[in-house]
Amino acid sequence: MAHIVVMGAGIGGLPAAYELRKALGGHRITVVNATDYFQFVPSNPWLAVGWRTREAITLQLAPLLNKQNIGFVQGWVEKLDADANKLVLKDGKEINYDYLVIATGAHLAFEEVPGSGPLQGFTQSVCTVEHAEKSYADFKQLLAEPGPVVVGAVQFASCFGPAYEYAAILETALRRHKVRDKVPMTFISSEPYVGHLGLGGVGDSKGLLEHEFRNRHIKWITNAKISKVEQGKLFAEELDAKGEVKQQHELPFRHAMLLPGFKGVAPLAAVEGLCNPRGFVLVDACLLYTSDAADE
């Protein structure tokens, strides 16, 4: 009997565990996750404006996994000892495995832009349910004291969709609360153009999103490098096609939601040969780590 460990219980890890149980019958499967709950991340932007509650988008993991005869360990993975086939948790507990499924998601690198982030900085986030709850509290303050809003994604962000979604959701919520006319909105992104999405565009995403932004009176700045954030003020450089500074921007805000840059999580990045310089695991076309993938 093999022991398969799934590292992470989000939208990737939880379905992976269920599919493994279905496919592998009696083999032992264990899920390891930092929290004791699953969060439906795509609903976080709705939570951030009060359209959902935490209870509506989270589920306790242990009861769900136990029903499927899947083990569950709550704990923060401090180290991946790939040579010994084991995980070392922050509390010192060790979990041995025969096969490892990595589904941790990214490290949210707020530290790369001084002053950004919901914990040590001045901007909000919808990346986790806790971040979204804090953003909702800030949104309610915006309703009480309307002012400029900035929404977007900083350099090295790898997932731009939630920024566009939140901008549209926030604009709609402000209209419903009848304060939209008091809230100038700016979308800022490291993308070369609106609708690029880190994918070179999807269909006519550029034209569609520019049209929506115009209709909703949302200004935009692209090809932007955000240098720092201060209380109520964001500083950014808008670059031209050659990467040279085209314009300096100083944007005031009462509410700002910025997606951070993404990096691989620390225990994976520390394994020699496993990751690229940003800490992302090197994989082949089937999302499997192999020595060939590392060589490529």
N, C-alpha and C positions, 0 to 999 in steps of 0.2 A: 504494500500500500504506500502510495506517495503522499507527501504533505505539500500542498500548494498554498502559498501565502499570497493574499492580495493586499497590497500596500496602498491604502486609500479607499474610502467608501463614499465617493461622490457619484456623479453621473457616469463616470467611467468604471469605477471600482465595484459599485454595488451590482450593476447588471452583469459585469464580468463574473462575479462570484456566483450569481444565479445561473448563468450559462455554463459555468464550469461544473456546478453541481448536476445540472441536467445531462451534461455530456460525459461526466467521469464516474457516475455511479457511486461506488463505495469509497473512493479515495477521500482522504482527509483534506478539508479546506478550512482555512482560517483567514478572517478579515482583520486587518489592523488599521485603526483610524485614530486620529488625534482627539476627536470628540465622540460622544456617545450617540450622536444623532446624524441623520442624513438631511441635507438641505437641498431643496430644489432651486439651484442657483438662478435659472432663467426667470424666476419670479421675484428676485431681489429688487429689480427696478420698481416693481409694483409696490413692494413693501416700503420702499423709500418715499413714496408719496401717500401712503396709507390705504392703498387699494387691496392689500393683503395683510394678514397678521402672521407673526412668527409661527403660531400653531398650525396655520393652514399650509405652510410650506416646509415643515420639518417633520421627521419621523424618528422615533427611537429605534436604534439599530438592533440591539440584542434580541428583542422579541421576534422581529422579522427574520433575522438570520437563524435563530434557534429553530423556527418552524421548518426551515429547509435543511436542518442538520449541518449548519455551517457555524464554525466557531467564531467568536468575536473577542478581540482584545482591544480595549481602549488604552492608547498610549502614544506618546510622541516618539517617533523613531529618531534616535540620536546618531546611529551609525549603521551603515550597511557593510557587513564583513562578507564581501563576495567570495573570498577564498575559502571561508569556512561555512558558507551557505547559511548565514544567520543575520537576524536583525537584533540590534541592541537598543532597547528603549531608554528613555531619559531616566526612568527609575531603576535602571540596571538590569531589568528583566531581559532575557535572551529568548528569541524565537527562531528555532531551526527550520529550514525548509529544503525541499527537493527542487521545487520550481517557484519562481517569484514573478508575480504580475505587478508591475509598477503603474499605479494610477493615482499618484499624489496630487496632480495638478501642479501649478507653478508657485514659486516663491514670489510674493508681491513686493517688488523692489521699490517701495516708497522712498527709501533712503537715497536713491539715486538723484532725486530732485529735492533739494533742501526746502523744507517747509511744506511738503506735500504729505498727504495721508491723514486718516481720521484719528490716529492715536497721538503721534508726535507733531502733526502739522496742522494746516488750516483748511484742507480740502476734504471732501467726503468721497465715499466709495460705495459701489454696489457689488463688490466682489464676494462678500460673505454676508450671512444673515445679520451678524453683529454690526458690520459696517452699514448695512441698509437701515437697521434700526436707528443708528446714530444719525444717518442722513435724514431720516424722517423727522427726528427731533429738530434738525437744522432747517428742514423744509417748513416746519410749523413756525419757526422764528421768522422765516422769510415771508410767510403769509401775514404775520403781525407787523413786520417792518419791511415792505417790499423794496427791492433794489436790484442792481445788476446781477446777472447769473452767467457763469462760465461753465460749460460742459465740454468734455473731450477726452483725449488720450495723449499721454506723454510719449516721448521717444522710447523705443524698445518695447512698447506695448505690442502684444501679439494677438489680441482679440479686440476688434474695434466695434463689433456689432452692439454690445451693451451700451456704448456711449451714444450711438445714434438712437437706440431704443429709449434710453433715459431722457435724452433731449426732447423727443416727441411726447413721451409720457409726462414729463415735467411741464412742457408747454400746455398740454391739454389740462392737466391738473390746475395750473394757474388760471386758465380761462374759466374752468368750472368754479373756482373760488372768486372769480371776478376781479382779479388783480393783475391779469396779464399785461394790461396797458401800462402798468407801473414797473414792469420788470424787463429791461433790455436783456436780450440773450445773445451770447456769442459761443459758437462751437469752435474749438481749437484742436488741431490734431497734427501728428507727425506724418500723416499720410500725404502723398504728393498732390492728391485732389480729393474732394468730397466723394465718398462712395468707393474709394480704392479698396478699403477693408483688409489691406494687407495681402490681397489676392490679385491685384491688377484689375479690380472691378469684377462685378458679377452681372452679366447682361448689361442693361443700361442703368446700373446703380448710380453712376455719376449724374446722369441727367435727371433721374427720378428723385434723388436726394437733394440736388440743387433746387429742383422745382418745389419740393416740400419745404425746404428751408426758406425759400423766397415767400411762399404762401404763408408761412408761419412767422415771417419777419425775424428770422434767426440769421445773424451775420456769421460768417465763418472765416477762419484763418487756417490754412494748410501749410504743409512743409515747415512746420513749426518745431522749434526746440525750446522747451520750457526750462529756463535756467534756475529759477527759484520762485518760491511763493512766500509772501508775507501776510500778516493779518489783513484781509480785505483787498489784497493786491497780488496780481500774477505778472511775472516778467517773462517775456519770450522773444526769441529771434525768429523772424520769418526768413527762410532761405530761398535762394533762387535755384534754378536747375543745376547750377554748378556747385551748389553747396555753400555759396557765399552769402553773407548776411544782406538781405534785401531791405528789411525794415525791422526796427525795434518796436516792441509792443509792451505797454504797461496797462493791464486790464484791471479795473476795480471790480469787486464782487461782494455781494452779500451772501451768496451761496455758490459753491463751486464743487463739481463732481468730476474728478479726473481719474481715468484708469491708469494704473502705474505700469512701468516696465515690468516684463516678466523675466524670471530666471529659473533655473532648475533648483530644486530644494537642496539644502546643504549636504545631507548624508549621501545623496547620489553624486553630487558634484565632486565629493571628496574621493570617490573611487577612481583610481587611475585608469584611463582608457575608456571609461564608460560614457563620458559626456563630452560635448563640445565646450568651447570657452565660456558660454553663457550658462553652462550647467545642464543643458538638455541632453537626454539620453540619445545616443546614436543608434538608429534603427534601420532596418531594411524596408522594402516595400510592404512587407507583412507586419510592420511595427514590432519586429523581433530584434533584439540586440544580438549581433554576431561580430566576430572579429573582422569579417569582410566589411560590415557596415562601418566599423571603426576605421578601417584602412581607407575607405572611400571618403 
